[in-house]
Amino acid sequence: MHRLWNENKKGKTIVRTPANREVFGFKLWDKVRAYHSKKGLMIGYITGLRSRGSFEIRTLERDMLTSGITYKKLELIKRQKKNYIIEVVLI
């Protein structure tokens, strides 16, 4: 794991460890199917990772679907391989 070196306001060097890039097999911008007890079945993208295993799910239009849903209620639809998203919509 890489370490980041920063300085605080007084000039002291601080070592900060970056967040994990993968949590329970899910990465940022993976397309997932999520089941929420009140909202039902939702399809969106992972926009936030937490080390304890919960995620933030949003649509491409940045509409919040859910925040803090656990990995147990997610199903991977498509793995994101690049750092950008290509979504094809047929009209």
N, C-alpha and C positions, 0 to 999 in steps of 0.2 A: 504494500500500500504506500502511496506517495505521501509525503508530508509537505505542508506549506509553511513557509517561514514568514512571519509578519512582525512588525514592530508596533508596540503600543504608543500612546501619546508621549510617554516619557522616554522613548527610545530603547526600551528593553525588548529583546528578541523573544517572540512567542512562537512555539511550535503548535500548529493546528492540524489535526488529522481530518481530511475531507470525509464527507458522507459516502456511504457505500453506493456503488452504481447499480447494484442488483440486490433486491431483497426478496427472498423466497421465490426466486426464479423469475421475477418481474422486473423490468427496467422502465425508465422514463419513456413515454410516448408509445408504449405497447398498447395495441387495441384490445380491449377486454369486454367481456359480458359480465355485468355485475347484477346480483340479486339483492334488492333492498326490501325489507319487510313492509314498508309503507308505500314506496314508490314502484315496486314491482321490478320487472326486468329492464335493464338499461344497457346501452352500448356506448362506450366512450373511450377516452384515452387517459392513461395515467399521467398526471401532471405533477404529482407530489409523492415522494417516498418518505416513509418513516421507518426507523430501524426496528421498531417493535412489530412491524408487519401490517400496518394500516396504510391506506393510500388515498389520494385525492383524485377523483375522476371528473373529467370535463369533456365537453364536446369540442369540435374544432372551432366553433364560434365563441368559445370561452365561457359557455354557460355551465355553471356548477351543477353537476349531477349529484354528487355526494362527497363528503369529506370525512375521512376516518373509517372507511369500510375496510374490513380485514381481508387478508389474502385467502381465507377459507371460502369467502363468498364471491371470488373472482374466477373467471375462466378465460384463459388466453385465446384470443381469436387470431391475432397476427402479431408476430415479433417484429419490432422496429429495428432495422439493421443500420440505417443511416441516422444522421442528426437532423433530418428534415422529414416531413410527411408528404406523401403523394396520395391523394384520395380522388378516385375517379367516380363521378356521379353521372349515371345515365338518366337522361330526361326523356 
